[in-house]
Amino acid sequence: MTVWDRPEPPKPPTPLDRGRIIAAAVALADEGGLEAVSLRKVAARLDVGPMRLYGFIATKGDLLDLMVDEVYAEILPDRPPDGWREALRVHAERTRQAALRHEWLADLLGGRPTLGPHGLAVTEARLAALDGLADVDTVMCAVATVSAYVTGAIRREVADRRAERATGLSKRDWQRAAGPHLTRMLATGRFPALTRAVYDATDTDAETSFATGLEWVLDAVSARLAGPRV
């Protein structure tokens, strides 16, 4: 058999590890949302057979948990901020920034418990910021309250961004399109409080709205840490 007749040896399988799988899944979700993520699609992105992934990940739920934990690594600051208020503020702002980079995160925040190393580290940092300032139940409630605000505000902002992309209308364009209907409804006099809000309230951007609401929540936490109300 000549060298020309001898078949080449098969190529070695594509190197694979959990880190590469997670990175591929996050990239797919960033491009097309969670509906773009499946074990089969991740395998195709990595140019491997789907069965090879099952040696690392058993279910799509496992994959989503790993993806969330990967993004949680972006939330932890390089060094702990000074003071509990600054710590919770920084974590809230960095969570929002991570969700705007990875919009699919908004769909998973507040869902299954975050038990990965990065998620646990974020939870530890939030609790540690308040440790010793009040009893543990108060600390837990304070952190949960801030987290609930952050999750809700992020979901609203991401929903607005998605709606704008889906309709092709900016917030200002939508207001102009809906203006005639809303004007007619307000003119009935049935919605006086809403009328004042529409005509008199200051129009703020999402970042300002998030920061303002966060400060109000932190004010409430501060009041609770100061002691029971008289």
N, C-alpha and C positions, 0 to 999 in steps of 0.2 A: 504494500500500500504506500503510495507516494504521499508526501506532505499535503498535496493538493486534495487527496482523497480522504485524508484523516479529518474527522469532524472536530471542531473546536470544543473544548470543555465547556459545560454550562456555566453561565455567569453566576457568581455567588449571589445569594439572596440580598436584597436591599437591607442595609443595616437598619435596625428598628429598636427604639426604646420608648418608654412612656413619655419622655420629654418631647420627642418628635411627634408623637401622636397628638399630644395636647396642643402643641404649636399649630399643627395642621387643622385641628378642630376649631381653634380660636380664629384662625385665618378665614376658614369657611364661614363661621358665624359673623365675623366682621364684614364679610362681603355680602352675605345673603340672609342674615338672621338665623335663628335657631332652626327654622325649617330647612335650611341648607346643610344641616349637620346630621349625619347618620354614620354608623360604623362603616357601611359600604362606601359612602362618599369620602370619608376620611381615608379609607384604604386606597381608593382611587387616587386621591391627592398625593399619597405617599408611594403610589405605583407598586402596591403589594396586594396580595389576595386578602379578602375580608377575614378569613379564618386566622391569619397571622395576628390580627388584633386581639383575638379572644385570649391569647396568652398573656395579655396585659390588662384588658378591660372586659368585664363580663357583660355589661349592659350599657344602654345609652344613658341611663341614670348615673352610672359610675362616671361616664365620660363628661356629663354636665357638671358633676361635682368637681371633677378635676379641672375643668375649664374655669369654673367660678374661683376655685382656690388659686389658680394661676393669676387671675386678674387681681385677686386680693393682695398679691405681692406688690402691686403698684400703689396700694393705698397706704401702706406703712411709710411714714416719713423716715429720712435717714437718721434723724436723732429725735428723741422725745421732745415735744414742745414744752415750754415752761408754763406750768399751771394747768389745772383741770379744764378751764374754759377754753384756753387756746388749744389744748390737746383735742377736745371734742370738736372744736371748730375746724381744725386742720383735717381731722379724719373725715368730717362731713364733706368738706370741700374736695378732698382727694377722692372720696367715693363718687361724688358727682362728676369729677373730671374723668375718672376711670369709666363711668357709665356712658359718658358722651363719646369716649373713644371706642367703647364696646357696647353699643346700644342694647344688645341682647341681654346684658347683665341686668337691665331694668326688669326683665321678665322673670328673673330668678332671685332677685333680692327678696328677702323675707320668706323664702320658701323653705326648702329642707335645711336642717341645721348645717352650718359650715364647720365640718370636722377636720378639714385639711390643715396642714401646718401653718399656712399663711392666714387662713381664716381664724384659727385659734389665736394666732399672734395678734391679729387685729382686735379680737374680742378682749384678749388679755390687756392690751394697751389701753383700751377704752375703760375697762374696769379699774386698772391700776391708776389711771388719772384721777379717780375719785376715791381711791382706797384710803380709809382712815378719816375721811371728811364726814361720814355718816355711817349708819348701820348698813349692813350688807343688803337688806331689802330695799332701802332707799337708793343705794348705789345702783342696784339692778334695775329698779324702776326708772331712774334717771337716764341710764344708758339706753334702755328700751324705748323710752319716750323720744329721745333724740334720734334714734335709729328709725323709728316709725315716721317721724317728720321727714327725714332724709329720703327714705324709700318712697314715700308718697310724692314728694316734690320732684324727685328724679323721674318717677313714672309719668307724671303729668308732663314734664318737659320733653321727655322722649316721645310721648304720644303726640305732642304738638309738632315735633320735628318730623315724625313719620307722616302725619296728616298733611303737612306742608309739601313733603315730597310726593305723596300720593295724588294730591289735587293740583300741584303746581302753583298753588296760591300762597303767597306770603301772608303773614298775619294782617298786614295792612290791606292786601288785596281782598282777603276774606271779609274784613270789616266793611270794606266798600261794597262788596257783593251782598252782604247780609244787612247792610245799613237800612235800605228802604223798609224791609219787613220789620226790623227791630224798632224803627222810628214809629211805624204804625201801631205796633203793640204798646209801646210806651205812651203813646198819645191817648190810649184808652183810660189812663189814670189808674189802672189796676196794679201797677208795679212802682209805687213811689220811691221805695228804697233803691230798687234797681235803676230807676231813672236818675237819681242823684249819683249813683256809682258810675253810670255810663257817661254822664255829662261833666261831672266834677272831679272824679278820681284821676290821679296821676297815672299815666301809662308807663309802666316800668318794664325793663327787659328781664329775661329769665334769670340772669346772674344776680341782678339786684334784688329781685323778688326772693330768690333762694336765700341770699345773705340776710335779708331783713327778717324773714320768717325764722331763720336759724337763730338770730340774736334774740328774738322773742322767746323761743323755746329755751335757750340758755338762761335768759332772765328768770324764767319759771323754775328751772333747776336751781339757780342760785338762791332764789327765795326759799326753796325747800331745804337747801343745805344750811341756810341761816337759822333754821329752827322752825318749830310749829307756829302757825299763824295765831295771833291773839284774837 
